[in-house]
Structure formats: structure tokens, C-alpha cells
Amino acid sequence: MTVDPRSPELTAPDFVAMLHASPMCVLVHDGATKNILWANPAACEMLEWSVAELRPLKANDMSSSAQQYDRVLGRAWLQDAVDNGASRTEWHYRTKSGRVIPTDAVAVRVELAQGPAVMVQFRDIEREQEVERRLRLTTTWVDALAHHTSAVALMLDRSGALRFATDTAVAMLGADADRPLGLLGDHATLRLDGRVTAWPAARDRADPVARVQLEIPARDGRAAVWLEGSLERLAEGDGDALLMLLHDVSERVQGEVRRERELHRENYLARYTAMGDMAMAIAHELGQPLAAAGNFLAGVRPGAEALEADRVVYGIDSAVRQIERASTIVESVRAFVGHLEHVRQVADLNDVVDECLYFVRLRAEPAGVDVRFERSPSPVPVRCERVLTGQVVLNLCFNAVDEMAECLPHRRQVVIGTGTRDGAGVVTVDDRGRGFPRDPFEESFTAKDHGSGIGLALSYRIITRQHGSIWAERRADGGSRFGFSLPSAEAT
């Protein structure tokens, strides 16, 4: 190397000034005794000792007490630098206040005028080690998330393309981990609030988080998979990234489907068997007006004798009234069972019982049973499936009427009551019959020849799925009380 003769040479004080200004800590040890000869300000500041205080200290005075930082090992490390020119290690120094500081230390042999020495340069790596520890831990977590967890995690870009998926997610999507995953829509149907939606709508909803559902269709003999979770927008320097965290809810969804099917079946049984009960109840009542109408018309049929005009008009008008009565009966039945869908609505239990009374009295009249309605003086609003609740009322009343038909005439009375109790609307049906020998809700369907086809067990399910309760109890003066309660609409 050619030195410019015009450049001044650096002097020893210049090198001392540079070491004083360096943020790197420097200690100078005697090559033979390993005693400290000098320390720069950075080293004094870190170790909290002055140069004068450092000079008499030995390795055990200023190093960690751990076995790997024993004085013998420290001297061996410095001697290795003397013998080989340089040696590097991680050394834990102890400050004057007792704090232990991990450092990256390099020992280098230098030739001084008084003989060989060892210059040790070191820096605090405590923060670096903590960052490295956290990075290793994070890497472990990410690896566990990606390969060893049952969680479903997807990373998507703004266009809806899949940039990352956990192993579980790849398997559920039926994708090839060694190929680009493509768009989310290529693998699954995206839903918001239970409705099928396009990716842009879900992406825009994530501000910053939205609830989403995924339906992975059935394929290759596998059942459909339902996932539910969150879509979260993550701010990235090169554009939006979106994280989707999901969990498998297939079992829950399939259970809901099964329950919905059972519900439809119950609704079908409740409505159509109730129509059969009503048909039996109105057969006699409907036959009377039709027979009377036929008789009236037969009386005005042209024959041998001449008929007076007034007699013809009377006969025809009477027949029309009887036919209208029959029509009213049919329309009443049609109005009651015409709504086949189950609809949750607010209804007054007084009105529900009123709608049923016509049919109950039709059932009771041939058996000579007196039906009395003790109406609540104020409305009893509940949230219920009105038609199904009415059919439970019919079932309880028909059973009570059938029981009364087996009793002595003076006991044939059914009392229907409405009211409120403990924040719920209540309907009760009292009879004066023989009571019941066992729990009447154990059997799914009645064993009586002319009983309700719904059965008390089905009535129980109709009421309890509406968060109500249904019961039966013996009355103190004989007979039974059947009743049910539904949560008050005002309370809910």
C-alpha cells in the first residue's frame, strides 16, 4: 500500500482518542499475567467500574458466577488469543451493582512497547438474545399452527387468492399443498349471515373483522364440511392481507338439519292428525244441517198437490240457512288448520283458546259435557307458534272431554282457564274424572280409540321447544289438571 507522504501519520494519542469515542467496550489485559491494564469509557460505563477500580480485579470479580464463566476458563480464553492471535466467545460480565450482562467478546493479541497484550472487545447482546429467543418461539408457534394444529387458518390477498393455508385447511379444501391454491371460491362457498355471498362483499365487511362461514361441498365420498369463524383485515405495506380463522361446525349444522327435519315431521303430525280429530268432532254437527237442508228441499219438490208460494219460499230459505251453517263449520276448520308453516309470533292466549272453543264444544256436545272458559280479565301475550299452540289446547281439551264422557252425567264438566304466573302465560284444563295412574307424558301417542292423534308427548315437545313447560297434576277434589306455560312476550 502506498502512503501519501503529504498525509500526516496517526499518533498513539490519536488511537487512544478513537478508542475513547468508540461505543464498543474495550479492555486491555497483560499478555502474561492477564491483569487489566486499561479500559475505555464504554467499558467503564457498562461495568460500572472506573479504570482504577478495574485494574486490581480478577475474572471472578467481574464475571458471572456460573460454572462456564469460571476464572480458569476466562484465563484459558485469553491465553488462546495470546497463542493464536484471536479468540471469540460469549462471556457474561458482572457489573459493580451485580447485574450480569451477556456479551459477544473477541480477544486479540496486540504487541505493545512493554510486551504482548490482549485487547478484548465486547458488546451487550442481551437484547439481541431476547429478540432471538422470541423469534425462535414465534417460529415454533407458526410451525405448530401451520403443520400440527387442527385449526383452520387461511391467508388471502385482496383478490381472494389463497396465499397460505394450514395443513388442516389444505386437507379440508382438498387442495394440493405443492401447487398454488388459487381462489377461495374455487374450493368453497362463502357465506355472510348464513347467505351465500361473493368475496368482495366479505372483504369489504371485514373492517377490520367480520363473521363468515364456509361450506366445502361433498366430494370423493366425503360429507360436506361447514366452517365458521372470522375474517380480519391486516394492514400490510404492499397491500391488504386478510386472515381467516375458522373452526369446524359440521356436527352442529348437521344436528340443526336433523332437528329441522324432526320439527317438520312434528308439524305435519300435529296439524294433519288434529284435522282428523276435528273431522270426527264435526261429523255429527255437519250432518245435521245437511240432512235438514235435504228435508226442506224435499218438502218443496213439485208433486201432485199444488204448493203455496209462501211454503216454497220458506222451504228454500230454510235449506239455504242450513247449508250456510254447514259452510260456516267447514270454513272454521279451514281457517284453523290452513297455515301449515310454523310461525313464531306474539299471540294472546285468550284468543288462542277462543279459536279452539268452537271445536271443543263440538266434541263435547254429543257426550253431554259442559265446557266453561274462565278467561283472564287482561290479555296474556306470549311469543309462540300460534297454530301449534292451539292444537296443544285442543289435545288437552279433547282428552278431558273423552275422560268426562266416561263419568256420571253430573260430573261432566271441563274448565279451561288462562292467566299469568312468574312471568309466563298459563293455560289450564281441569276435568272431574278418574285421574291418571302414571305419568301421562310417557307415551308418545294415546291408546284411546278416539283420542287425539298428536299425543301428549308430542304436545310436550311443541311446548318445550318454545321454552315453555307442560305438566299434569291431580286435583284435590278429584280429577286432573293439565296445563302449560309459555314465556310472556312482555318479559322476553
Secondary structure, DSSP 8 states (H G I E B T S, - for coil): ----TTS----HHHHHHHHHH-SSEEEEEETTT--EEEE-HHHHHHHT--HHHHTT--GGGSB-SSGGG-HHHHHHHHHHHHHHSEEEEEEEEE-TTS-EEEEEEEEEEEEETTEEEEEEEEEE-HHHHHHHHHHHHHHHHHHHHHHS-S-EEEEEETT-BEEEE-HHHHHHHT--TTS---BGGGT-EEEETTEE--HHHHHHH-SSEEEEEEEE--BTTB--EEEEEEEEEE--TTS-EEEEEEEE-HHHHHHHHHHHHHHHHHHHHHHHHHHHHHHHHHHHHHHHHHHHHHHHHHHTS--SS---HHHHHHHHHHHHHHHHHHHHHHHHHHHHH---S--EEEEEHHHHHHHHHHHHHHHHGGGT-EEEEE--SS--EEEEEHHHHHHHHHHHHHHHHHHHTTS-GGG-EEEEEEEEETTEEEEEEE--S---SS-TTSSSS--STTS-SS-HHHHHHHHHTTT-EEEEEE-TTSSEEEEEEEEBTTT-
